[in-house]
Amino acid sequence: MEEGTSKSPSHCAGTEVSSPDTDPFQWDTREDCEVRQILDRVADKWSLLVIALLDQRTLRFTELRREIDGISQRMLTVTLRQLERDGLVKRTVHPVVPPRVEYELTPLGGTLHTTIRSLVTWTEQHQREIAAAREAYDAREAAAAKEAAAAQEVREAVPVRRGAPAFG
C-alpha cells in the first residue's frame, strides 16, 4: 500500500491531498460514506435541538416534545433512536407502571454539544451580516425578475412578421 493511503472505511475519498483542511472530498457525497452519514445525523435540525435541550439535564419524551416546537411524535421517536444508536443519547427505562423513559446526553453527546454551542455563537455573532446579505440577494433577485418581466412585455408588444414577402 502506498504511503498516505487509508484503509479506514470512514475515509471515503482520495488520499492525494495531504491536508484534510484542503481536501475537497473530506465530506464525500456517496451514500456509503460514514462521515457523511454522521454529519447528516448530527446536523439535522431535530438532532441539534434534542442535543441542545439535553445539555446537562435529563428529560422525558413528553418534555422534549413540549419543548421542540413543530416536531411530531414519530419524528422525535426516530431522532432519539438514531441519536441513541450513534451513542450520543442514553435512554433509560424505569420499571414502573406506566413506564417512565428518560433521555440524557452521553459523554460523547456532551462533546458534540460543545461543538454545537460554538456554531450557535458564530451564528449569533454574524446574524446581522447574514440578514444584510439575504436582503441584498433578495433585492437583486427582485430587480432581475422585474427586468425579465419588462423584457417579456416588450417582446410580446412587438409584432413578429413571419412569411412576409421580401421586396427587392
C-alpha positions, 0 to 999 in steps of 0.5 A: 500500500502506498504511503498516505493511503487509508484503509479506514472505511470512514475515509471515503475519498482520495488520499492525494491531498495531504491536508484534510483542511484542503481536501475537497472530498473530506465530506464525500457525497456517496451514500456509503460514506460514514462521515457523511452519514454522521454529519447528516445525523448530527446536523439535522435540525431535530438532532441539534435541538434534542442535543441542545435541550439535553445539555446537562439535564435529563428529560422525558419524551413528553418534555422534549416534545413540549419543548421542540416546537413543530416536531411530531411524535414519530419524528422525535421517536426516530431522532432519539433512536438514531441519536441513541444508536450513534451513542450520543443519547442514553435512554433509560427505562424505569420499571414502573407502571406506566413506564417512565423513559428518560433521555440524557446526553452521553459523554460523547453527546456532551462533546458534540454539544460543545461543538454545537454551542460554538456554531450557535455563537458564530451564528449569533455573532454574524446574524446581522451580516447574514440578514444584510446579505439575504436582503441584498440577494433578495433585492437583486433577485427582485430587480432581475425578475422585474427586468425579465418581466419588462423584457417579456412585455416588450417582446410580446408588444412587438409584432413578429412578421413571419412569411412576409414577402421580401421586396427587392 
